Amino acid sequence: MRKINFSRLFSRGVVCAAMALVPVHLCLFSFVKTVLSADEEVKLKILAVNPSDTQKLNTTVRQDLPPEVKPEDVIDAAGMETKYNSEKKVFYLQKNVELNPRQTSTFEVRVKNVWNIPDEDIQKVRQEIEQSMNALKGTKYAQTGQLLYEKVMEKITRVEEEQAKAVGIKQKIEFYRAHIQQLEDIRGEVFSLGAMRRMEEENKEGIREVKFSITAENPSDQPLKMMVRSYLPKEIKSDDVLEKLDFDLVYSRNKNRFTLEKEDNFAAKEVKRYQITLRDIWYIPQGDLDFLRKQAEKLVVLFKETPYEKYADQQCAFIFESLDKIKQLQDEVASSTALEDRMRASVLNNQRLELIRKKMRELQDLLPEVALKKDNLKPIEQIKHLIKKIVDTRDLILVAFGIQPNKPITWWLIFGIMGFMALLTGVFYMTWLKKLQENKWTSKAGKSGKK
């Protein structure tokens, strides 16, 4: 018995999966139709067909479940067995069947509608964003944080509105996946230092845009209603799609990227072109380059009047030269309308950026080798000087390792280091005080003996 796998076909909310397991002229097809019957459950209809006019067919009907569906979500398996595919990392339904000639067997499976984000989860994201915004009050990013907060709240409201729409199950699943990814992006990046610097730059200079072209053609001699679908570049997030026309933004789990799709009417042999506006994420903001330059300037000062001064000067000269090359290449492709030119420039510039961070890490690794500037300081003063050096270089350390200095975990790390040094200072002071007292009593005892 041989097995032939056919690709899945999508047509207006109907998923058709074909499987064949036949000797000679027999074949079995199973069709899966997803129908949203209620908010609480979804029906999956699996049809097994024996096309032969004369022979019976003994075979296995097998159908993968959507990745979000777990065994506990299956309300009624219609007599089919639920198993796990470790390679695809999905559960599937399976059953051995015997079909008479020309017989069709239908299995109606009911599963929970797991493609809804609970309201409490959305509210939790709202609260986290509000807390992050409040934490910026009194800082130089307070105004930027407020703008980001308002923008994010608009996105969350849009997620709620799209989720409430009455759509077919196929579109509902795709919306769900896109919404999950959007909320993850919001929680992870919205109040990062890079996001706030980008917002500040966009407020001053405007948003840098790039055009993404989609071309669709009707190959038929007849008018057709066709599904137009295009995968966006993998680096693009939902917030980077500035103008999507009337396309729906969905998320493809297979491709791990966002996708634009819509149905459109085409005349015979008609070719249509659509221009989507994206944020130019391949451009490294000048503010980021200036920030790295300032950190390198601070770092090189720490090596003045040390044996490593010349080496540090050479490394920083390389860093400054690389930053200049990044800016130069970005200026060269700024006028290009081809998205490919910007993407190629981005690959090269990000390699340079990683090398810059590597050089900064190498200099950071040398800092413990640098002697304290004042060897004649008292021990307590030396410790204070060391703490000051740690505080002065904290941003340099974090930037070198690609960590955003504004994230909570970063500040816990800094406070942890300072707390440890404060504890060490206290222990040193108490030990010194105890020794001083012992020496004092020893001195008094010696004088009494002489008398």
C-alpha positions as CSV (number, residue, x, y, z in Angstrom):
1,M,0.0,0.0,0.0
2,R,1.6,3.3,-1.0
3,K,0.8,6.8,0.3
4,I,0.5,10.0,-1.8
5,N,0.3,13.4,-0.1
6,F,-1.3,16.3,-1.8
7,S,-0.9,20.0,-0.8
8,R,-3.7,21.7,1.0
9,L,-6.0,23.9,-1.0
10,F,-7.7,26.9,0.5
11,S,-10.8,28.3,-1.1
12,R,-13.1,30.9,0.5
13,G,-13.0,29.4,4.0
14,V,-12.9,25.8,3.0
15,V,-9.8,23.7,3.7
16,C,-9.4,20.8,1.4
17,A,-6.8,18.1,2.4
18,A,-6.3,15.2,0.1
19,M,-4.8,11.9,1.0
20,A,-4.4,8.8,-1.1
21,L,-3.6,5.3,0.1
22,V,-4.3,2.8,-2.6
23,P,-3.0,-0.2,-4.5
24,V,-3.4,0.0,-8.2
25,H,-6.5,2.1,-9.2
26,L,-8.1,2.8,-5.8
27,C,-7.9,6.1,-4.0
28,L,-9.2,7.7,-0.9
29,F,-9.8,11.4,-0.5
30,S,-10.6,13.1,2.8
31,F,-12.0,16.6,2.7
32,V,-12.1,18.8,5.8
33,K,-14.6,21.6,6.0
34,T,-14.5,23.9,9.0
35,V,-17.8,25.4,10.0
36,L,-18.3,27.9,12.9
37,S,-21.5,26.7,14.5
38,A,-21.3,28.8,17.7
39,D,-18.9,30.7,19.8
40,E,-18.3,27.7,22.0
41,E,-17.4,25.0,19.3
42,V,-16.3,24.4,15.8
43,K,-17.3,21.5,13.6
44,L,-14.7,19.7,11.4
45,K,-16.2,17.5,8.7
46,I,-14.0,14.8,7.3
47,L,-15.2,12.9,4.2
48,A,-13.6,9.6,3.2
49,V,-14.4,8.5,-0.3
50,N,-13.8,5.2,-2.2
51,P,-14.0,6.1,-5.9
52,S,-13.8,2.4,-7.1
53,D,-16.8,0.8,-8.6
54,T,-15.8,-2.7,-7.8
55,Q,-13.3,-3.0,-4.9
56,K,-13.5,-2.4,-1.2
57,L,-10.9,-0.2,0.5
58,N,-9.3,-0.8,3.9
59,T,-7.2,2.1,4.9
60,T,-6.5,4.8,7.5
61,V,-8.2,8.2,7.6
62,R,-5.8,10.7,9.1
63,Q,-6.2,14.5,9.6
64,D,-4.0,17.0,11.4
65,L,-5.7,19.3,13.8
66,P,-4.9,23.1,13.9
67,P,-1.8,23.7,16.1
68,E,-3.9,25.5,18.8
69,V,-6.2,22.5,19.4
70,K,-5.1,20.1,22.2
71,P,-6.8,16.8,23.2
72,E,-8.8,18.4,26.0
73,D,-10.3,20.8,23.4
74,V,-11.8,17.9,21.4
75,I,-15.5,17.7,22.5
76,D,-16.4,14.8,20.2
77,A,-13.8,12.9,18.1
78,A,-16.5,11.1,16.1
79,G,-14.9,7.7,17.0
80,M,-11.5,8.8,15.8
81,E,-8.3,8.4,17.9
82,T,-6.3,11.5,18.9
83,K,-2.5,11.1,18.5
84,Y,0.5,13.4,18.5
85,N,2.9,14.1,15.6
86,S,6.3,14.9,17.2
87,E,7.8,16.1,13.9
88,K,5.0,18.6,13.0
89,K,4.3,19.2,16.7
90,V,0.5,18.9,16.2
91,F,-2.2,16.5,17.3
92,Y,-4.1,14.6,14.6
93,L,-7.2,12.4,14.3
94,Q,-6.9,8.9,12.9
95,K,-9.2,5.9,12.3
96,N,-9.1,2.7,10.3
97,V,-12.0,2.3,7.9
98,E,-13.4,-0.1,5.4
99,L,-15.3,1.5,2.5
100,N,-17.4,-0.4,0.0
101,P,-17.2,0.5,-3.7
102,R,-18.3,4.2,-4.2
103,Q,-19.0,4.6,-0.5
104,T,-18.6,7.9,1.3
105,S,-18.0,8.0,5.0
106,T,-18.4,11.3,7.0
107,F,-16.8,12.1,10.4
108,E,-18.1,15.2,12.1
109,V,-15.6,16.2,14.8
110,R,-16.5,19.0,17.3
111,V,-13.8,21.0,19.0
112,K,-13.8,24.1,21.3
113,N,-13.4,27.5,19.7
114,V,-9.9,28.2,21.1
115,W,-9.3,31.1,18.6
116,N,-10.5,33.8,21.0
117,I,-8.1,35.8,23.2
118,P,-9.8,36.0,26.7
119,D,-10.8,39.6,27.8
120,E,-8.7,39.2,31.0
121,D,-5.6,38.6,28.9
122,I,-6.1,41.7,26.9
123,Q,-6.8,43.7,30.0
124,K,-3.6,42.4,31.6
125,V,-1.7,43.7,28.6
126,R,-3.4,47.1,29.1
127,Q,-2.4,47.2,32.7
128,E,1.2,46.3,32.0
129,I,1.5,49.0,29.3
130,E,0.0,51.6,31.7
131,Q,2.5,50.6,34.5
132,S,5.4,50.9,32.0
133,M,4.1,54.4,31.0
134,N,3.8,55.5,34.6
135,A,7.3,54.3,35.4
136,L,8.6,56.8,32.8
137,K,7.1,59.8,34.6
138,G,9.8,62.3,35.7
139,T,12.3,61.0,33.1
140,K,13.3,62.5,29.8
141,Y,11.2,59.8,28.1
142,A,7.9,60.8,29.8
143,Q,6.4,62.6,26.8
144,T,7.6,59.9,24.4
145,G,6.1,57.2,26.7
146,Q,2.8,59.0,26.7
147,L,2.7,59.0,22.9
148,L,3.7,55.3,22.7
149,Y,1.0,54.5,25.3
150,E,-1.7,56.2,23.2
151,K,-0.6,54.5,20.0
152,V,-0.5,51.1,21.7
153,M,-4.0,51.6,23.2
154,E,-5.3,52.2,19.7
155,K,-3.7,48.9,18.5
156,I,-5.3,47.0,21.4
157,T,-8.7,48.5,20.7
158,R,-8.3,47.4,17.0
159,V,-7.5,43.9,18.1
160,E,-10.7,43.8,20.2
161,E,-12.8,45.1,17.3
162,E,-11.4,42.6,14.8
163,Q,-11.9,39.8,17.3
164,A,-15.5,40.7,17.7
165,K,-16.2,40.6,13.9
166,A,-18.4,37.8,12.5
167,V,-16.1,36.1,10.1
168,G,-15.6,32.5,8.8
169,I,-13.5,30.2,10.9
170,K,-10.5,30.3,8.5
171,Q,-10.3,34.0,8.8
172,K,-11.0,33.9,12.5
173,I,-8.0,31.5,13.0
174,E,-5.8,33.8,11.0
175,F,-6.9,36.9,12.9
176,Y,-6.3,35.1,16.2
177,R,-2.7,34.2,15.2
178,A,-2.1,37.8,14.1
179,H,-3.5,39.2,17.3
180,I,-1.4,36.9,19.5
181,Q,1.7,38.0,17.7
182,Q,0.8,41.6,17.9
183,L,0.2,41.4,21.7
184,E,3.5,39.6,22.1
185,D,5.3,42.4,20.2
186,I,3.6,45.0,22.3
187,R,4.6,43.4,25.6
188,G,8.2,42.8,24.5
189,E,9.2,45.8,22.6
190,V,6.9,48.8,22.9
191,F,8.7,50.5,25.8
192,S,12.2,49.4,24.9
193,L,14.9,52.1,24.7
194,G,15.2,51.5,21.0
195,A,11.4,52.0,20.5
196,M,11.4,55.3,22.5
197,R,14.4,56.6,20.6
198,R,12.8,55.7,17.3
199,M,9.6,57.5,18.4
200,E,11.6,60.6,19.3
201,E,13.3,60.6,16.0
202,E,10.0,60.1,14.1
203,N,8.5,63.0,15.9
204,K,11.3,65.2,14.8
205,E,12.0,64.0,11.3
206,G,8.9,62.0,10.4
207,I,8.4,58.3,9.7
208,R,10.8,56.8,7.1
209,E,8.7,54.9,4.7
210,V,9.3,52.3,2.0
211,K,6.9,50.8,-0.6
212,F,6.2,47.1,-0.9
213,S,4.7,46.1,-4.2
214,I,2.2,43.2,-4.8
215,T,1.4,42.0,-8.3
216,A,-1.5,39.6,-9.0
217,E,-2.7,38.2,-12.4
218,N,-5.8,36.4,-13.6
219,P,-4.4,33.7,-16.0
220,S,-7.9,32.7,-17.1
221,D,-9.9,33.9,-20.1
222,Q,-12.9,34.4,-17.8
223,P,-13.5,36.9,-15.0
224,L,-12.6,35.5,-11.6
225,K,-12.8,36.3,-8.0
226,M,-9.3,35.5,-6.7
227,M,-7.6,35.4,-3.3
228,V,-4.5,37.8,-3.4
229,R,-1.9,36.8,-0.8
230,S,1.6,38.1,-0.2
231,Y,4.1,37.3,2.6
232,L,5.7,40.3,4.2
233,P,9.5,40.3,4.9
234,K,10.2,38.3,8.0
235,E,11.5,41.3,10.0
236,I,8.2,43.2,9.6
237,K,5.9,43.4,12.6
238,S,2.3,44.5,12.7
239,D,3.2,48.0,13.8
240,D,5.5,48.4,10.8
241,V,2.6,48.1,8.3
242,L,1.6,51.8,7.9
243,E,-0.9,51.5,4.9
244,K,-2.3,48.1,3.9
245,L,-5.1,49.4,1.7
246,D,-8.1,47.0,2.2
247,F,-5.9,43.9,2.8
248,D,-6.3,41.9,5.9
249,L,-3.1,41.5,8.1
250,V,-2.9,37.8,9.2
251,Y,-0.1,35.7,10.7
252,S,1.3,32.6,9.1
253,R,2.6,30.0,11.6
254,N,4.2,28.0,8.8
255,K,6.2,30.9,7.4
256,N,6.6,32.6,10.8
257,R,5.7,36.0,9.4
258,F,2.8,38.4,8.7
259,T,0.8,38.0,5.5
260,L,-1.5,40.4,3.6
261,E,-4.5,38.9,1.9
262,K,-7.8,39.8,0.4
263,E,-10.3,38.7,-2.2
264,D,-10.5,40.8,-5.4
265,N,-12.4,40.6,-8.7
266,F,-10.3,40.3,-11.9
267,A,-11.3,40.7,-15.5
268,A,-10.0,38.1,-18.0
269,K,-6.2,38.2,-18.1
270,E,-6.1,41.3,-15.9
271,V,-3.0,42.2,-13.9
272,K,-3.3,44.3,-10.8
273,R,-0.6,46.0,-8.7
274,Y,-0.9,47.1,-5.1
275,Q,1.5,49.3,-3.2
276,I,1.7,48.8,0.5
277,T,3.5,51.3,2.8
278,L,5.9,49.9,5.4
279,R,8.1,51.5,8.0
280,D,11.7,51.5,6.8
281,I,12.9,49.1,9.6
282,W,16.1,48.5,7.6
283,Y,17.3,52.0,8.5
284,I,19.4,52.3,11.7
285,P,18.3,55.6,13.3
286,Q,21.0,58.2,13.6
287,G,20.1,58.5,17.3
288,D,21.2,54.9,17.8
289,L,24.5,55.6,16.0
290,D,25.1,58.7,18.1
291,F,24.3,56.8,21.3
292,L,26.9,54.1,20.4
293,R,29.5,56.8,19.6
294,K,29.0,58.5,23.0
295,Q,29.3,55.2,24.8
296,A,32.5,54.5,23.0
297,E,33.8,58.0,23.9
298,K,33.0,57.3,27.6
299,L,34.7,53.9,27.5
300,V,38.0,55.1,26.0
301,V,38.4,57.7,28.8
302,L,38.6,54.9,31.3
303,F,41.9,53.7,29.7
304,K,43.7,57.0,29.8
305,E,47.1,56.9,31.5
306,T,47.1,53.1,31.5
307,P,49.2,50.5,29.6
308,Y,46.1,49.8,27.4
309,E,45.5,53.4,26.3
310,K,46.9,53.0,22.8
311,Y,45.0,49.7,22.3
312,A,41.8,51.4,23.4
313,D,42.4,54.3,21.1
314,Q,42.8,51.9,18.1
315,Q,39.6,50.0,19.0
316,C,37.6,53.1,19.3
317,A,39.0,54.5,16.1
318,F,37.7,51.3,14.4
319,I,34.3,51.8,16.1
320,F,34.0,55.4,14.9
321,E,35.1,54.5,11.3
322,S,32.4,51.7,11.2
323,L,29.7,54.1,12.5
324,D,30.7,56.5,9.7
325,K,30.5,53.7,7.1
326,I,27.0,52.7,8.3
327,K,25.8,56.3,7.9
328,Q,27.4,56.6,4.5
329,L,25.8,53.4,3.1
330,Q,22.4,54.4,4.5
331,D,22.6,57.8,2.8
332,E,23.5,56.1,-0.5
333,V,20.4,53.8,-0.6
334,A,18.1,56.4,0.9
335,S,17.0,57.6,-2.6
336,S,16.5,54.0,-4.0
337,T,12.9,52.9,-4.6
338,A,14.0,49.2,-4.6
339,L,13.3,47.5,-1.3
340,E,16.0,44.9,-2.1
341,D,18.7,47.7,-2.0
342,R,17.7,48.7,1.5
343,M,17.6,45.1,2.7
344,R,21.1,44.3,1.4
345,A,22.5,47.5,3.0
346,S,20.8,46.5,6.2
347,V,22.5,43.1,6.2
348,L,25.9,44.7,5.8
349,N,25.3,47.5,8.3
350,N,24.0,45.1,10.9
351,Q,27.1,43.0,10.5
352,R,29.1,46.2,11.2
353,L,26.9,47.0,14.2
354,E,27.5,43.5,15.7
355,L,31.3,44.0,15.2
356,I,31.1,47.4,17.0
357,R,29.4,45.7,19.9
358,K,32.0,43.0,19.9
359,K,34.8,45.6,20.1
360,M,33.0,47.3,23.0
361,R,32.8,44.0,24.8
362,E,36.5,43.4,24.3
363,L,37.3,46.8,25.9
364,Q,34.8,46.0,28.7
365,D,36.7,42.7,29.4
366,L,39.9,44.7,29.9
367,L,38.5,47.0,32.5
368,P,39.3,44.7,35.4
369,E,43.0,44.8,34.3
370,V,43.1,48.5,34.6
371,A,44.6,49.6,38.0
372,L,42.8,52.1,40.1
373,K,44.0,55.6,39.2
374,K,44.9,56.4,42.8
375,D,46.9,53.7,44.4
376,N,47.4,55.7,47.6
377,L,43.7,55.9,48.4
378,K,42.4,54.3,51.6
379,P,40.7,50.9,51.1
380,I,37.2,52.4,51.7
381,E,37.9,55.2,49.2
382,Q,39.2,52.6,46.7
383,I,35.9,50.7,47.1
384,K,33.9,53.9,46.6
385,H,36.0,54.6,43.5
386,L,35.3,51.1,42.2
387,I,31.6,51.5,42.8
388,K,31.6,54.8,40.9
389,K,33.4,53.2,38.0
390,I,30.8,50.4,37.9
391,V,28.0,52.9,37.9
392,D,29.7,55.0,35.2
393,T,30.2,52.0,32.9
394,R,26.9,50.2,33.4
395,D,25.4,51.4,30.1
396,L,28.6,50.5,28.3
397,I,28.4,46.9,29.7
398,L,24.8,46.5,28.8
399,V,25.0,48.0,25.3
400,A,28.0,45.8,24.6
401,F,25.9,42.7,25.3
402,G,22.9,44.0,23.4
403,I,20.8,44.6,26.5
404,Q,18.5,47.7,26.7
405,P,19.5,49.7,29.8
406,N,15.9,50.7,30.5
407,K,14.5,47.2,31.0
408,P,13.6,46.2,34.6
409,I,15.9,43.2,34.7
410,T,18.8,45.6,33.8
411,W,18.1,47.8,36.8
412,W,17.8,44.9,39.1
413,L,21.2,43.8,37.9
414,I,22.7,47.3,38.6
415,F,21.1,47.6,42.0
416,G,22.3,44.0,42.8
417,I,25.9,45.0,42.0
418,M,25.7,48.2,44.0
419,G,24.0,46.4,46.9
420,F,26.7,43.8,46.9
421,M,29.5,46.4,46.9
422,A,27.7,48.3,49.7
423,L,27.6,45.1,51.8
424,L,31.2,44.5,51.1
425,T,32.0,48.1,52.2
426,G,30.0,47.6,55.4
427,V,31.8,44.3,56.3
428,F,35.2,45.9,55.6
429,Y,34.3,48.9,57.8
430,M,33.1,46.7,60.7
431,T,36.3,44.5,60.5
432,W,38.5,47.6,60.4
433,L,36.6,49.1,63.4
434,K,37.0,45.8,65.4
435,K,40.7,45.7,64.7
436,L,41.1,49.3,65.7
437,Q,39.4,48.6,69.1
438,E,41.6,45.6,69.7
439,N,44.7,47.6,69.0
440,K,43.4,50.3,71.4
441,W,42.9,47.9,74.3
442,T,46.2,46.1,73.6
443,S,48.0,49.5,73.7
444,K,46.3,50.4,77.0
445,A,47.3,47.0,78.5
446,G,50.9,47.5,77.5
447,K,51.1,50.9,79.2
448,S,49.6,49.5,82.4
449,G,52.2,46.7,82.5
450,K,55.1,49.2,82.2
451,K,53.7,51.1,85.2
